[in-house]
Structures are given as structure tokens and as C-alpha cells.
Amino acid sequence: MNDHEQHWLTTPKSVRRLWIGFCIVLLLTVLLDLFVTQYEHFGIDDEFGFYAWYGFLACAAMVVVAKLLGKLLKRPDDYYDR
């Protein structure tokens, strides 16, 4: 591959198609919640779309915790040069 050629995953057309495809898959998995019988265990987990929101919030919390850990454990750029 030449330096001038872009990988197919980095072209704007492909990125747009991937976003649309991922959004369709996400929408379908949430809509499938209408056809699956839910048995509640905690009182709120039988609500429509609960697991989608739970997964999204858990992922967002992991990103925030990782950012905080990165700031906490960060070393200066010249840490090994001293």
C-alpha cells in the first residue's frame, strides 16, 4: 500500500457507514427488549431498555475511573532520565 492510499477503515465514507451500522445494531438490540420476557431481580431491571442504559453508564464510569487513575499514576516525562 502506498503512503497516499488510505486504509478502507479510515475513509470518511467507510467511517460513516460503520457508525450507521453500529447505530442500527444498537437500536435493534434495544427494540428486541420488547419481545423478550424480563424477570426482575432488583425491581428496576424489568424496565424497557434497562440493560442498554446500565451498560452505557457502566462503560462511561469505567472511562472516568481510567482517566482519574491515569492522572493519579502519571509520571513526569523525564522520570527515567533523572
Rosetta blueprint (number, residue, H / E / L):
1 M L
2 N L
3 D L
4 H L
5 E L
6 Q L
7 H L
8 W L
9 L L
10 T L
11 T L
12 P H
13 K H
14 S H
15 V H
16 R H
17 R H
18 L H
19 W H
20 I H
21 G H
22 F H
23 C H
24 I H
25 V H
26 L H
27 L H
28 L H
29 T H
30 V H
31 L H
32 L H
33 D H
34 L H
35 F L
36 V L
37 T L
38 Q L
39 Y L
40 E L
41 H L
42 F L
43 G L
44 I L
45 D L
46 D L
47 E L
48 F L
49 G L
50 F H
51 Y H
52 A H
53 W H
54 Y H
55 G H
56 F H
57 L H
58 A H
59 C H
60 A H
61 A H
62 M H
63 V H
64 V H
65 V H
66 A H
67 K H
68 L H
69 L H
70 G H
71 K H
72 L H
73 L H
74 K L
75 R L
76 P L
77 D L
78 D L
79 Y L
80 Y L
81 D L
82 R L
